[in-house]
Amino acid sequence: MSVFKSQFTRALTVIPSANCNIPSPTLIINSLTTDTATNQLIDGTADFTALNVQAGDIVYNISANQAATVLGVFDNYTLDLNADIVPTGDYYRIYQASSQTGLGNTGAILLLSENCNAEIVTIGGDELTIAITAGVLPIQVLKLTSLSAGTAIALW
């Protein structure tokens, strides 16, 4: 049974996407892509192996406001993704899939900036489309698939 917290210690602005879960706020790298290939992230200045990027980690394309999941490390400078979201020259961030390595993603509470409709997946696997009032949504959310208005901030 989960307990609703009223004080949080970590936060991350969420990019709604059907391609990935809400990541942990633990940032692995913040950089710029150097080349383009379908469903891959290429950065000739990064060493994804040394950074310990893992399958399941989440890529946020900051330039295009899109997100994808890492499927695997192709080589030190290339990641395979589940979506084609990062062309050459776009800024990206990679976040850990979960802050609790080995325990899986425990979800987050969402803070919503305005009244909206949202498609979510709870940590229990329930898929819901709900009308939400601006403020805190006291449900542990694994994935924010879509948001009709405003922004969502994940809280832990």
C-alpha positions as CSV (number, residue, x, y, z in Angstrom):
1,M,0.0,0.0,0.0
2,S,1.4,3.4,-0.9
3,V,1.2,6.5,1.2
4,F,0.8,10.0,-0.3
5,K,3.7,12.3,0.6
6,S,3.1,16.0,1.1
7,Q,6.8,16.9,0.9
8,F,9.0,16.0,-2.0
9,T,12.8,16.1,-2.5
10,R,13.2,15.6,-6.2
11,A,11.4,17.0,-9.3
12,L,11.6,16.7,-13.1
13,T,9.5,18.3,-15.9
14,V,7.9,15.4,-17.8
15,I,7.8,15.1,-21.6
16,P,4.5,13.2,-22.3
17,S,5.3,10.2,-24.5
18,A,3.9,6.8,-25.4
19,N,7.6,5.8,-26.1
20,C,8.8,5.8,-22.5
21,N,8.1,5.8,-18.8
22,I,8.7,8.8,-16.6
23,P,12.4,8.6,-15.8
24,S,14.2,9.1,-12.5
25,P,15.5,12.6,-12.1
26,T,19.0,11.2,-12.1
27,L,20.7,12.9,-15.1
28,I,23.4,10.8,-16.9
29,I,24.3,13.3,-19.7
30,N,23.2,16.6,-21.1
31,S,24.7,17.1,-24.6
32,L,24.2,17.7,-28.4
33,T,23.8,15.1,-31.1
34,T,26.5,15.0,-33.8
35,D,25.0,12.8,-36.5
36,T,21.7,11.3,-37.5
37,A,20.5,7.7,-38.1
38,T,17.0,6.2,-37.8
39,N,16.1,5.2,-34.3
40,Q,19.5,6.1,-33.0
41,L,21.1,8.8,-30.9
42,I,24.6,9.6,-32.1
43,D,27.0,11.8,-30.1
44,G,30.7,11.6,-31.1
45,T,31.7,13.5,-27.9
46,A,30.0,11.1,-25.5
47,D,31.1,7.7,-24.3
48,F,27.9,5.9,-23.5
49,T,29.7,2.8,-22.3
50,A,31.8,4.8,-19.8
51,L,28.7,6.7,-18.7
52,N,27.0,3.4,-18.0
53,V,23.9,4.1,-20.1
54,Q,21.6,1.1,-19.9
55,A,18.7,-0.3,-21.9
56,G,15.6,1.2,-20.3
57,D,17.1,4.6,-19.6
58,I,15.2,7.6,-21.0
59,V,16.3,10.1,-23.7
60,Y,14.6,13.5,-23.7
61,N,15.1,15.6,-26.9
62,I,15.0,19.0,-25.3
63,S,15.0,20.8,-28.7
64,A,11.9,19.0,-30.0
65,N,10.2,18.1,-26.7
66,Q,10.1,14.4,-27.5
67,A,11.2,11.3,-25.5
68,A,12.3,7.7,-26.2
69,T,13.6,4.6,-24.4
70,V,17.1,3.3,-24.9
71,L,17.0,-0.2,-26.3
72,G,20.8,-0.7,-26.1
73,V,24.2,0.7,-26.6
74,F,25.3,0.1,-30.2
75,D,28.8,1.5,-29.7
76,N,30.5,4.1,-27.4
77,Y,28.9,6.9,-29.4
78,T,25.6,5.4,-30.5
79,L,22.4,4.4,-28.8
80,D,19.6,2.4,-30.2
81,L,16.2,3.9,-29.4
82,N,12.6,2.8,-29.6
83,A,11.7,6.0,-31.6
84,D,13.3,8.3,-34.1
85,I,13.5,11.5,-32.0
86,V,17.1,13.0,-32.2
87,P,18.4,14.5,-35.5
88,T,21.8,16.1,-35.8
89,G,22.3,19.3,-33.7
90,D,19.4,18.7,-31.2
91,Y,20.0,19.0,-27.4
92,Y,19.2,15.9,-25.5
93,R,19.4,14.6,-21.9
94,I,19.5,11.0,-20.8
95,Y,18.0,10.1,-17.4
96,Q,18.2,6.8,-15.5
97,A,15.1,4.6,-15.9
98,S,14.9,4.3,-12.1
99,S,16.7,5.8,-9.2
100,Q,16.4,2.5,-7.4
101,T,18.6,0.3,-9.5
102,G,17.3,-3.3,-9.7
103,L,13.9,-2.4,-8.1
104,G,12.3,-1.0,-11.2
105,N,10.4,2.2,-11.7
106,T,8.3,3.1,-8.6
107,G,6.4,5.9,-10.4
108,A,6.0,9.5,-9.5
109,I,3.3,11.9,-8.2
110,L,2.5,14.6,-10.8
111,L,2.1,18.3,-10.3
112,L,0.0,19.8,-13.1
113,S,0.1,23.4,-14.2
114,E,-3.5,23.7,-15.5
115,N,-6.8,21.8,-15.8
116,C,-6.3,19.2,-18.5
117,N,-7.0,15.7,-19.8
118,A,-4.2,13.2,-19.3
119,E,-3.5,9.6,-20.4
120,I,-1.5,7.8,-17.8
121,V,-0.3,4.4,-16.8
122,T,-0.2,3.8,-13.0
123,I,2.5,1.7,-11.3
124,G,-0.1,-1.0,-11.1
125,G,-0.5,-1.1,-14.9
126,D,-3.9,0.6,-15.0
127,E,-4.3,2.7,-18.2
128,L,-6.5,5.7,-17.6
129,T,-7.7,8.8,-19.5
130,I,-8.7,11.3,-16.8
131,A,-9.8,14.9,-16.5
132,I,-7.4,16.5,-13.9
133,T,-7.6,19.7,-12.0
134,A,-4.5,21.8,-11.8
135,G,-2.4,20.8,-8.8
136,V,-1.1,17.5,-7.4
137,L,-2.4,14.2,-8.8
138,P,-2.1,11.8,-5.9
139,I,-1.6,8.7,-8.0
140,Q,1.8,7.0,-8.6
141,V,2.2,7.4,-12.3
142,L,4.6,5.2,-14.3
143,K,3.9,6.8,-17.7
144,L,2.4,10.1,-18.9
145,T,1.3,9.2,-22.4
146,S,-0.4,12.5,-23.3
147,L,-1.4,15.8,-21.7
148,S,-3.9,18.1,-23.3
149,A,-2.6,21.4,-21.8
150,G,0.0,22.8,-19.6
151,T,3.0,21.0,-18.1
152,A,3.6,18.2,-15.7
153,I,6.3,17.9,-13.1
154,A,7.1,14.5,-11.6
155,L,7.7,14.6,-7.8
156,W,9.5,12.1,-5.6
